[in-house]
Amino acid sequence: MSSKKWLIMLALTVALALGVCAGFNILADPFGVFGDPILDWYSYNETNNPRVAKLAWLEEHHEEFDSYIIGSSSAASYSTAELNEYLDASFYNLFVYGCDTKDYRDFAAYLLERYEVRYLVLNLGINEANTYDTGQDSLNDKMHALASGESLPLFYLRYAFSNPRYAADKLAARFQDTELPQVFDVFDVPSGCYDKRVRDVEKIGDPAVYQAAHGGDFWVSPDSAQLPYIDQCVQSVAEIRDMCAEKGTELIVIASPVYIGQWDVYSRESLREYKSKLAEVVSYWDFSLTPISYDSRYFYDATHFRNTVGSMVLSKIFGSGGTYHPEDFGAYVTARNCAAYLDELFAYPPASDPASYTADVPILLYHHIDGDVTSDTVVTPETFEAHIRALAEQGYTAVTFQEMIDYVCQGGTLPAKPVCITLDDGYLSNYEYAWPVLEKYGMKATIFAIGASVGHREFYKETDFPITPHFGWEEAREMEASGVIDIQSHTYDLHQWEPFESGNQIRTSALPLEGESEADYAAVLEADLERYAQEREAELGEGFCALAYPGGYYNDLTEVLIHQAGIPVTLSIRTDSRNVLVRGLPQSLYALCRWNITERTAEEELLKIVSGE
């Protein structure tokens, strides 16, 4: 072969390889640059680079929105749904991670020049004054050309001819994808927020347990540079202010909640300079240092506050009484009041005693009450009364789950020595023995009844197998009306007794069956919850507020689905932590621990359990 033909063949081979590479990258589209024509998986694309993928997605969906949030990743905790309700708007959360105020300025210019924007929420932390114009060195942190001003053809060529490893990784991840977020798809695409469903169902109440699981997430590296980019940060904010004024857009600036470990890294002088100079160009809501800053449970890590804290912030700003927040939570800072505000903030840091916003609530678990003790799920009437009498004499007050919900979500109160008494399954003995004893001693209890067994006195469901009698809806209404007993969910029919069931779809717990797909499992669980909720509403007038897991078994997906269905409290039978309820943290009501009480439990042991010994 002549050298000329060889060169032609080489050129054609290279051109073909480049064409294949570009085609592969465009079709797989791991950054969402080209509309993701095959997979339409923007949660993955945004995780790869939110600066690029979010703007590409907005180009196709901007007509759905009229307002936006911009900021770093802490801004992800502001709910677009809540903002929509407060302001009668349609918000999209355009936060991105690893950005600075130059990026915020570029995003603001992009939005205001291309779209009609009613509200722009700008979230500022402390680190915004610690970095500026850090550059865009890789495909994972580049700004979209629509906002950066880069040549669009060059921008698209850069991503079309990128390393095909990005596209291959996306295809591989697709086969590992699940319903819940993983490290490669952490975004909720329609809102632009993080998908925090897994983090938001973790056990959070007991501080020792939380610190053991996440203590390392709150270590903050000492920083010798004391906010060197204050002037650049403030100048960018001033430019955003002026652009909004020109377009008639209302600008809302929020200085976001900061964990005390991060706050303490910087000197008082640099913090004061930052806050003061910011107030000279724009008024803002300051939540930087508040009572929650001292408690890591309100944060995912040292730089990210929880979604529920975002709800507190919005509630404070817009004056809603529906969400708890501490009394001295945040302030509106202006050029006029800034100096006095900072004087007070530094002179009297708002630390608070955890005892003022937390409560330990031990939960006891009983089942059947009968003179014939055949297992650890049975106690005699005499033992049950002795237990209840001992609790009353020691000054314990029984509380309901609605009272616990009100404490956590509304800032309600609980008695000095609370205890929660529960009985599982819904046996007739609860009506015949437990209810009168509880009423006698001024105590309350919650019965977690199995829906499919309600009213079955002789046989297990539609079989000939004998069953321990269960009370019916008539008895349930009578007990509920007394105010002594509350009927809650033990699922409708996910607590099946295997020896009495037929077929291969026997469900002894709320967990998925072996080999069951996530979609099929979710459909079964959601149908069970809906059926039981409808039945309870028809019989007792309202839905459930609490669910005890059959056998105590659950996983992350179970927890997510239960809470998505609107049930705020779940209970396990674990005993590995205290039930510490934390005001403002609904997660402290999740997978609560319960202590199983048996016929062998002496009164002294019972009192040790409820006292935390």
C-alpha positions, 0 to 999 in steps of 0.5 A, a space after each residue: 500500500 502506498 503511503 498516500 493510501 495509508 494516510 487516507 485510511 488512517 485519516 478515515 479510521 480516525 474520523 470514524 473513531 471520532 464519529 463513533 465517540 461523538 455519537 456515543 457521547 451524544 446518545 448516552 449524554 452523561 452531562 445532559 448537554 444534548 437533551 439526553 435523547 435515549 435515557 432521559 436521566 437528568 438526575 444522573 446528568 445533574 449529579 455529574 455537573 449541575 451547572 450544565 445539566 440544570 440549564 440544559 433541562 431548563 431550556 426545555 422546561 422553563 415555561 413551568 417556572 416563574 421564580 428561582 433559587 440560586 446558591 450553593 448546595 445548602 440552598 437545596 434544603 429550601 422546598 420549592 413546594 413550600 415557596 410556591 405555597 407561600 408566594 403563589 409562585 412556581 419555583 425551580 431550585 437552581 442551586 449547584 455545588 462547588 460554586 461561588 458568588 461569581 457563578 451566582 451572578 452568572 446564573 442570575 444574568 442568565 435567568 433574568 435575560 432569558 426568562 420572566 422572573 417574579 422572585 429570585 431567592 439568593 442563598 448565601 453561606 459563609 464560604 461564599 466569602 472564602 472563594 471566588 472565581 475558582 475556574 472551570 477546569 473539568 467537564 464536571 465543573 464547567 458552566 453552561 455556555 448559555 451562562 458563561 458566554 463561551 462559544 456554543 459550538 465550542 462548548 458542544 464540541 467539547 462534550 461531544 468529543 469528551 472521554 467516552 468513559 463518562 458515557 460508559 459509566 452512565 450506561 453501567 450505572 443504569 443497570 445499578 439504578 434503584 428507586 432510592 437515590 444513590 451516589 450517581 443520581 442525587 437530584 430530584 429533577 422536577 424541583 432541582 433539589 437534592 433527593 434526600 429521601 434516604 437521609 431523611 428517614 435515618 434514626 436521628 433522635 438519640 445524640 449518641 447514636 447520631 454522633 456515632 454514625 456521623 461524627 466524622 461528617 462534622 469535623 471542620 478543617 481550620 482555615 487560616 484565610 479569614 474570608 479574603 473575598 468579602 468585597 468580591 462576594 458583596 460586589 456580585 450580590 450588588 450586581 444581582 440586586 441591580 439586575 433584579 431591580 431593572 427587571 422588576 424581580 423581587 430579590 430575597 436574600 437569605 444567609 443560611 443556617 451554619 453549624 457552629 463548627 464552621 462558624 467558629 473557624 472564622 474570626 469574629 472580625 472577619 464575620 462582622 466585616 462580611 455581615 456588615 458589608 453585605 447589609 450595606 448593599 442589600 437587606 437580608 434574612 440572617 440565620 447564620 448563628 441560631 440555637 440550632 447551630 449548636 446541635 448537629 442533628 439539625 444538619 446533614 454534615 458541617 456545611 448542609 442543614 436539613 430540609 426540615 431546617 429549610 422549612 423553619 427558615 421559610 416559616 420564619 420569613 413568611 410568618 407561617 404558624 404551621 412549622 416549628 422554629 425556635 423563638 429567637 430564630 433568625 433576624 431581618 438585617 438592614 444597613 440601619 440595624 446591622 451594627 446593633 444586631 451583630 453586637 447582640 449576636 456576638 455578646 450573647 451567642 444563642 446557645 440553648 439547653 437541649 432539655 428545652 427542645 428535646 424529650 425522652 419518651 420510652 415506649 412499652 410494648 404489650 400484646 395479649 392479656 390472658 390468665 394463661 401465659 403461653 408465650 412472651 406475648 402474653 401477660 396476665 391481667 394482674 401483671 398488667 394492672 401492677 405495671 400500670 399502677 406502678 407507672 402511675 404511682 411513680 408520676 409517669 404520664 402516658 402520652 399519645 402519638 399525636 401529642 408526640 407529633 405536636 411536640 416535634 412539629 408544632 413545638 407543643 409540650 409534653 409532661 415531665 415524665 412521659 411514657 408511651 404504652 402500646 399494645 400490638 395486634 388488636 386482641 379482644 383482651 385489650 378491650 376487656 382488660 387493658 382499657 378498664 385498667 388504663 382508665 382506672 389509673 388515668 393512663 392512655 395507650 395506643 393499640 396497633 391493630 391488624 386491619 385484616 383481623 379486626 372483628 375476627 373472634 373465632 377464625 383466622 380471616 376466611 379460614 377454619 383455623 382458630 384465632 385468638 379473638 380480636 375486637 371489632 370496629 364497634 369496640 374500637 369506636 367505644 374505646 376511642 370515644 373514651 379518650 383512653 385508647 387510640 387505634 393505629 396501624 399494624 398494616 392491613 394484611 402484611 402481618 400474616 400467620 404463615 401456617 394459616 396462609 396458602 400460596 407463595 406470596 405470604 407476607 409476614 412483615 412489611 418488607 419486600 418478598 425475596 426477588 420482588 421488584 421495587 415497583 411491585 413491592 411499592 404497589 403492594 405496600 401502597 395498596 395496603 396502606 390506602 385500604 386500611 386508611 380508607 377503612 379507618 376513616 370510614 369507621 373512626 373518622 380520620 386516617 392513621 398517624 402511626 404505624 408499628 412494623 409487623 415483627 419490627 422489620 423495615 428498610 429504607 424503602 419501607 420507611 420512605 413509602 410509609 412517610 410519603 403516604 402521610 404517616 408521620 410516626 413509625 415504630 420498630 421493636 429495636 432497643 438500641 437507642 433512646 427515643 429522643 424527640 427533637 422539636 423541628 425534626 420529624 425524623 425523631 419520630 421515625 422507627 422508634 424503639 419499643 421495649 417488649 414487656 413480658 409476664 417476667 418483667 418485674 415492676 422494678 425492672 419496668 421502672 428501670 426501663 422507663 427511667 432509662 437505666 
